[in-house]
Amino acid sequence: LIKVQSATEHLSKNGLILFNDLAELAPGKTAIYRVHVRGKSEGSQRVRARLTSDSIDQELISEEITKFYAE
């Protein structure tokens, strides 16, 4: 983990980043969470984000494969 820019505070441990709850998000507004990482090895790596909220029944999960290159 290199850097995190987010709308709330966070805690990182063992490759997992946990963000504090966002108290409210007004209609039409956006909360941006940026995570900058450096891979431990080159190749394709999977990044997964999970969102939970009191206003939705099921958590939202997004997954992306990112290619890391050797320096």
C-alpha positions, 0 to 999 in steps of 0.5 A: 500500500502506497497511499490512500485518498478517501472520504473517510478514515481507514485502517490497513492490515494484511492486504485489506483496507477497511474504511470507516462508515460514510455518515451520509451521501446526499443525492447526486453527490459522489464519494471517491476512494483512491487506493495506490498500491505496488505489487509484490511481483509482476503479473496479473493481480486481482483487486476486489472492493466490497460495499455494504450499506443499511439501504441495500439488502445485498453487498456490492462486490466489484473485482478487477484484474490489474497488470503489474510490471517489474521496474 
